[in-house]
């Protein structure tokens, strides 16, 4: 799994770099609510880039997107 996480982080880093987004923090973990909460609490992070948002149901994702947008931030799912 470690090699999969390394490849995933490389893809997400390339995705962000192609959009000229400054990378403030990077997390390589599966299913860590603690790490996602840490990212959400950091006001320096304007865009949270994830592989997939399947950790949230559609309704929760809508709420999260609205809350982040209210502070000029967003979450972007690269794969769906």
C-alpha positions as CSV (number, residue, x, y, z in Angstrom):
1,X,0.0,0.0,0.0
2,X,2.9,2.4,0.7
3,X,3.9,2.4,-3.0
4,X,0.2,3.1,-4.0
5,X,0.1,6.0,-1.6
6,X,3.4,7.4,-3.0
7,X,2.0,7.2,-6.5
8,X,-1.3,8.8,-5.4
9,X,0.6,11.7,-3.7
10,X,2.7,12.2,-6.8
11,X,-0.4,12.4,-9.0
12,X,-2.1,14.9,-6.7
13,X,1.1,16.9,-6.4
14,X,1.3,17.1,-10.2
15,X,-2.3,18.0,-10.5
16,X,-1.9,20.9,-8.0
17,X,1.4,22.1,-9.6
18,X,-0.3,22.1,-13.1
19,X,-2.8,24.6,-11.7
20,X,0.0,26.6,-10.0
21,X,-1.4,25.9,-6.5
22,X,1.0,26.3,-3.7
23,X,1.3,23.1,-1.7
24,X,1.1,23.9,2.0
25,X,0.7,20.4,3.4
26,X,0.6,16.8,2.1
27,X,-1.0,13.7,3.7
28,X,-0.4,10.1,2.8
29,X,-2.9,8.1,4.7
30,X,-6.0,6.0,4.2
31,X,-9.1,6.8,6.2
32,X,-7.6,9.2,8.7
33,X,-10.3,11.5,9.9
34,X,-7.7,13.1,12.2
35,X,-5.6,14.2,9.2
36,X,-8.6,15.5,7.2
37,X,-9.8,17.6,10.2
38,X,-6.3,19.0,10.6
39,X,-6.3,20.1,6.9
40,X,-9.8,21.6,7.3
41,X,-8.8,23.6,10.3
42,X,-5.7,25.1,8.6
43,X,-6.8,28.5,7.1
44,X,-3.6,28.6,5.0
45,X,-5.0,25.8,2.8
46,X,-7.2,27.2,0.1
47,X,-7.7,24.1,-1.9
48,X,-7.8,20.5,-0.5
49,X,-7.0,18.1,-3.3
50,X,-8.1,14.5,-2.8
51,X,-8.1,11.4,-5.0
52,X,-11.8,10.7,-4.4
53,X,-14.5,12.0,-2.1
54,X,-16.0,8.6,-1.5
55,X,-15.3,9.0,2.2
56,X,-18.3,11.4,2.2
57,X,-21.8,10.9,1.1
58,X,-23.2,13.4,-1.5
59,X,-25.1,15.4,1.1
60,X,-22.1,15.8,3.4
61,X,-19.9,16.7,0.5
62,X,-22.4,19.5,-0.4
63,X,-22.3,20.8,3.1
64,X,-18.5,20.7,3.2
65,X,-18.2,22.4,-0.1
66,X,-20.5,25.2,1.1
67,X,-18.7,25.7,4.4
68,X,-15.3,25.9,2.6
69,X,-16.7,28.2,0.0
70,X,-17.9,30.6,2.7
71,X,-14.2,31.1,3.6
72,X,-12.9,31.2,0.0
73,X,-11.7,27.6,0.1
74,X,-12.7,24.4,-1.7
75,X,-12.2,20.7,-2.0
76,X,-11.3,19.1,-5.3
77,X,-11.6,15.4,-6.1
78,X,-9.2,14.5,-8.9
79,X,-10.8,11.1,-9.7
80,X,-14.6,11.5,-9.6
